[in-house]
Every structure is written in structure tokens, then in C-alpha cells.
């Protein structure tokens, strides 16, 4: 019996630190929620204009990272660099349905209640993903994922919906409640 307890103790000392270390080294997703949204893109940076709906925009900045805009656990927002002039995120009438007032950032985690990229909801608030970002939300679970909403400093009329499970985000418009 003492031998079995000794073996269990040795195994615990080996596996617990290894598990904790693996969790600390995760760079994208896994439940991490950024403390703040992205900073505005630099004014002098030209808009990165690309053809409509490319298959691969090249966001996997490191091995194992998603081919979608994402956020590193150090708070670096990858893919939010096109600036105000990006025609893919131009809205004729920004905030046409009002502004989202349900709260922003890590203190406000919302549970998706259903829908799809065209129209999804939580807590009686409705949103739609920007058509240019449709491919970035293919893995989202519309009836159960959590999301966090951030204000978009560069694209009037848009917010950023961040999925902590995947570590990815997409531009979304508020459709009202």
C-alpha cells in the first residue's frame, strides 16, 4: 500500500507541473480573454486592400496559429492593421440600429444563443458578421460558444466579437435588440 501511494505521489509531481506548463505556453485561444481591444492602426499605414473573399489571407503568424484574425495571450491583436481606409469594413450608415450598450471587454462574457454568421444573438442583442469575415467564423458554435465584444477603433459601425475558445475574432455590426 505504501508503495502504491509512493508511486502515485511521484506521478503527481511529474504530471501536474507538465500540465500546468503546457497550459501557460498556449498562445491563442483556450479560454484566454484579452484585457483590452486593439489599438488604432497607425495613421501612416496604408490600407491593406485585398480582393473580395480570398481563400487564405495569411494570418497564421506562427506554427499552430489559426488562419484567421486572432489574439495572442500577451494581448497582441493579429490581423487588425488595415486602418480606417479599409473598404471591406465601410458601412454606409454606421450604427444604423443604435449602439451596443451591453458592455465591452473581459468583464462581459456573453453566451451565444443561436443563429449563424448572418445573424446571431445573445441576451436579446442581435449582431451580423461582416461579409468579408465570413470565413473566419466557420468554427464558431453559434448555440454555445462564449464571446466578448470589443469596440473597433478603426471601423465606424463595427465591433469586434472575440471567441475565447478559438482565440479568433471577427468584425460584427449591431442589429439591435
C-alpha positions as a Markdown table, in Angstrom:
| # | Residue | x | y | z |
|---|---|---|---|---|
| 1 | Unk | 0.0 | 0.0 | 0.0 |
| 2 | Unk | 2.8 | 2.4 | 0.9 |
| 3 | Unk | 4.5 | 1.6 | -2.4 |
| 4 | Unk | 1.3 | 2.4 | -4.4 |
| 5 | Unk | 1.0 | 5.8 | -2.5 |
| 6 | Unk | 4.6 | 6.5 | -3.3 |
| 7 | Unk | 4.2 | 5.8 | -7.0 |
| 8 | Unk | 1.1 | 8.0 | -7.1 |
| 9 | Unk | 2.9 | 10.8 | -5.4 |
| 10 | Unk | 5.8 | 10.6 | -7.8 |
| 11 | Unk | 3.4 | 10.5 | -10.8 |
| 12 | Unk | 1.5 | 13.5 | -9.4 |
| 13 | Unk | 4.7 | 15.5 | -9.0 |
| 14 | Unk | 5.6 | 14.7 | -12.6 |
| 15 | Unk | 2.3 | 15.3 | -14.4 |
| 16 | Unk | 0.9 | 18.3 | -12.6 |
| 17 | Unk | 3.8 | 20.6 | -13.4 |
| 18 | Unk | 3.9 | 19.3 | -17.0 |
| 19 | Unk | 0.2 | 20.0 | -17.4 |
| 20 | Unk | 0.5 | 23.5 | -15.9 |
| 21 | Unk | 3.4 | 24.3 | -18.1 |
| 22 | Unk | 1.6 | 23.3 | -21.3 |
| 23 | Unk | -1.4 | 25.5 | -20.3 |
| 24 | Unk | 0.9 | 28.5 | -19.7 |
| 25 | Unk | 2.5 | 28.2 | -23.1 |
| 26 | Unk | -0.7 | 28.3 | -25.0 |
| 27 | Unk | -0.5 | 31.4 | -27.2 |
| 28 | Unk | -4.0 | 31.5 | -28.8 |
| 29 | Unk | -7.5 | 30.6 | -27.5 |
| 30 | Unk | -8.0 | 28.0 | -24.8 |
| 31 | Unk | -10.3 | 30.4 | -22.9 |
| 32 | Unk | -7.9 | 33.4 | -22.8 |
| 33 | Unk | -9.7 | 36.8 | -22.9 |
| 34 | Unk | -7.7 | 39.9 | -23.8 |
| 35 | Unk | -7.7 | 42.7 | -21.3 |
| 36 | Unk | -8.4 | 45.3 | -23.9 |
| 37 | Unk | -9.3 | 45.6 | -27.6 |
| 38 | Unk | -6.8 | 46.5 | -30.3 |
| 39 | Unk | -5.1 | 49.9 | -30.5 |
| 40 | Unk | -6.0 | 52.0 | -33.6 |
| 41 | Unk | -3.9 | 51.2 | -36.6 |
| 42 | Unk | -1.1 | 53.7 | -37.4 |
| 43 | Unk | -2.4 | 56.6 | -39.5 |
| 44 | Unk | 0.6 | 56.4 | -41.9 |
| 45 | Unk | 0.0 | 52.7 | -42.6 |
| 46 | Unk | -1.8 | 52.3 | -46.0 |
| 47 | Unk | -5.0 | 50.2 | -46.0 |
| 48 | Unk | -4.3 | 46.6 | -47.0 |
| 49 | Unk | -6.7 | 46.3 | -49.8 |
| 50 | Unk | -7.4 | 42.8 | -50.9 |
| 51 | Unk | -9.7 | 41.2 | -53.4 |
| 52 | Unk | -13.1 | 40.1 | -52.2 |
| 53 | Unk | -13.3 | 36.9 | -50.2 |
| 54 | Unk | -9.8 | 35.5 | -50.6 |
| 55 | Unk | -9.3 | 31.9 | -49.5 |
| 56 | Unk | -6.3 | 32.5 | -47.4 |
| 57 | Unk | -5.3 | 35.9 | -46.1 |
| 58 | Unk | -2.2 | 34.6 | -44.2 |
| 59 | Unk | -3.0 | 35.3 | -40.5 |
| 60 | Unk | -1.1 | 32.2 | -39.1 |
| 61 | Unk | 1.9 | 34.2 | -37.9 |
| 62 | Unk | 3.4 | 31.1 | -36.1 |
| 63 | Unk | 3.1 | 27.4 | -36.4 |
| 64 | Unk | -0.2 | 26.2 | -34.9 |
| 65 | Unk | -1.9 | 29.6 | -35.1 |
| 66 | Unk | -5.2 | 29.9 | -36.9 |
| 67 | Unk | -5.6 | 31.3 | -40.5 |
| 68 | Unk | -7.9 | 33.9 | -39.0 |
| 69 | Unk | -7.5 | 37.2 | -37.1 |
| 70 | Unk | -6.6 | 36.2 | -33.6 |
| 71 | Unk | -5.2 | 37.4 | -30.3 |
| 72 | Unk | -2.1 | 36.2 | -28.6 |
| 73 | Unk | -2.2 | 35.7 | -24.8 |
| 74 | Unk | 0.2 | 38.6 | -24.5 |
| 75 | Unk | -2.6 | 40.9 | -25.9 |
| 76 | Unk | -1.2 | 41.2 | -29.4 |
| 77 | Unk | -4.1 | 41.5 | -31.9 |
| 78 | Unk | -3.1 | 39.8 | -35.2 |
| 79 | Unk | -4.9 | 41.0 | -38.3 |
| 80 | Unk | -6.3 | 44.3 | -37.1 |
| 81 | Unk | -4.0 | 46.5 | -39.1 |
| 82 | Unk | -5.8 | 47.8 | -42.2 |
| 83 | Unk | -6.8 | 51.1 | -40.6 |
| 84 | Unk | -9.8 | 53.4 | -41.3 |
| 85 | Unk | -9.5 | 53.3 | -45.1 |
| 86 | Unk | -10.2 | 49.6 | -45.5 |
| 87 | Unk | -13.1 | 49.4 | -47.9 |
| 88 | Unk | -14.1 | 45.9 | -46.7 |
| 89 | Unk | -15.3 | 47.5 | -43.4 |
| 90 | Unk | -17.0 | 50.5 | -44.7 |
| 91 | Unk | -20.6 | 51.0 | -43.6 |
| 92 | Unk | -22.9 | 53.4 | -45.4 |
| 93 | Unk | -24.8 | 54.3 | -42.2 |
| 94 | Unk | -22.7 | 53.4 | -39.1 |
| 95 | Unk | -24.7 | 52.4 | -36.1 |
| 96 | Unk | -27.9 | 52.4 | -38.1 |
| 97 | Unk | -29.6 | 50.2 | -35.5 |
| 98 | Unk | -28.1 | 52.0 | -32.5 |
| 99 | Unk | -25.1 | 51.2 | -30.4 |
| 100 | Unk | -24.4 | 48.1 | -28.3 |
| 101 | Unk | -24.6 | 49.1 | -24.6 |
| 102 | Unk | -24.3 | 45.6 | -23.0 |
| 103 | Unk | -20.7 | 46.0 | -22.0 |
| 104 | Unk | -17.2 | 45.6 | -23.5 |
| 105 | Unk | -14.1 | 43.6 | -22.7 |
| 106 | Unk | -13.3 | 40.8 | -20.3 |
| 107 | Unk | -15.8 | 41.8 | -17.6 |
| 108 | Unk | -18.6 | 41.0 | -20.1 |
| 109 | Unk | -18.6 | 37.4 | -21.4 |
| 110 | Unk | -21.7 | 36.5 | -23.4 |
| 111 | Unk | -23.0 | 33.1 | -24.2 |
| 112 | Unk | -24.2 | 32.8 | -27.8 |
| 113 | Unk | -27.9 | 31.8 | -28.0 |
| 114 | Unk | -28.2 | 30.8 | -31.7 |
| 115 | Unk | -28.1 | 31.9 | -35.3 |
| 116 | Unk | -25.3 | 32.0 | -37.8 |
| 117 | Unk | -22.8 | 34.4 | -39.3 |
| 118 | Unk | -25.7 | 36.3 | -41.0 |
| 119 | Unk | -27.5 | 36.9 | -37.7 |
| 120 | Unk | -26.6 | 35.7 | -34.2 |
| 121 | Unk | -27.7 | 36.7 | -30.7 |
| 122 | Unk | -27.2 | 36.7 | -27.0 |
| 123 | Unk | -29.2 | 38.3 | -24.2 |
| 124 | Unk | -31.7 | 39.8 | -26.7 |
| 125 | Unk | -29.0 | 41.6 | -28.7 |
| 126 | Unk | -28.5 | 40.8 | -32.4 |
| 127 | Unk | -25.4 | 41.0 | -34.5 |
| 128 | Unk | -24.2 | 40.1 | -38.0 |
| 129 | Unk | -20.7 | 39.2 | -39.1 |
| 130 | Unk | -19.1 | 41.4 | -41.8 |
| 131 | Unk | -19.3 | 39.6 | -45.1 |
| 132 | Unk | -15.5 | 39.9 | -45.6 |
| 133 | Unk | -15.0 | 38.0 | -42.3 |
| 134 | Unk | -17.4 | 35.1 | -43.0 |
| 135 | Unk | -14.6 | 32.5 | -43.4 |
| 136 | Unk | -13.2 | 33.4 | -40.0 |
| 137 | Unk | -16.2 | 32.2 | -38.1 |
| 138 | Unk | -16.7 | 28.8 | -39.7 |
| 139 | Unk | -15.6 | 27.0 | -36.5 |
| 140 | Unk | -17.8 | 29.1 | -34.1 |
| 141 | Unk | -20.5 | 27.2 | -32.3 |
| 142 | Unk | -23.5 | 29.6 | -32.6 |
| 143 | Unk | -25.6 | 27.9 | -29.9 |
| 144 | Unk | -22.9 | 27.5 | -27.1 |
| 145 | Unk | -19.7 | 29.5 | -27.6 |
| 146 | Unk | -18.8 | 32.4 | -25.4 |
| 147 | Unk | -17.9 | 35.7 | -27.0 |
| 148 | Unk | -16.6 | 39.0 | -25.8 |
| 149 | Unk | -17.4 | 42.3 | -27.6 |
| 150 | Unk | -14.7 | 45.0 | -28.1 |
| 151 | Unk | -15.1 | 48.4 | -29.7 |
| 152 | Unk | -13.4 | 48.7 | -33.1 |
| 153 | Unk | -11.1 | 51.8 | -33.0 |
| 154 | Unk | -10.7 | 51.9 | -36.8 |
| 155 | Unk | -14.0 | 50.9 | -38.5 |
| 156 | Unk | -17.1 | 53.0 | -37.5 |
| 157 | Unk | -20.2 | 50.9 | -37.3 |
| 158 | Unk | -18.3 | 47.7 | -36.4 |
| 159 | Unk | -17.4 | 45.9 | -33.2 |
| 160 | Unk | -15.1 | 43.0 | -32.7 |
| 161 | Unk | -16.6 | 39.7 | -31.5 |
| 162 | Unk | -13.8 | 37.6 | -29.9 |
| 163 | Unk | -14.2 | 33.9 | -29.3 |
| 164 | Unk | -12.1 | 32.8 | -26.3 |
| 165 | Unk | -12.4 | 29.1 | -27.2 |
| 166 | Unk | -10.6 | 29.6 | -30.5 |
| 167 | Unk | -8.8 | 32.9 | -29.8 |
| 168 | Unk | -10.2 | 34.3 | -33.1 |
| 169 | Unk | -12.3 | 37.4 | -33.7 |
| 170 | Unk | -14.5 | 38.9 | -36.5 |
| 171 | Unk | -15.9 | 42.3 | -37.3 |
| 172 | Unk | -19.6 | 42.5 | -36.4 |
| 173 | Unk | -22.4 | 45.0 | -36.7 |
| 174 | Unk | -25.0 | 45.5 | -34.1 |
| 175 | Unk | -28.5 | 44.8 | -35.4 |
| 176 | Unk | -30.5 | 46.0 | -32.3 |
| 177 | Unk | -32.5 | 44.1 | -29.7 |
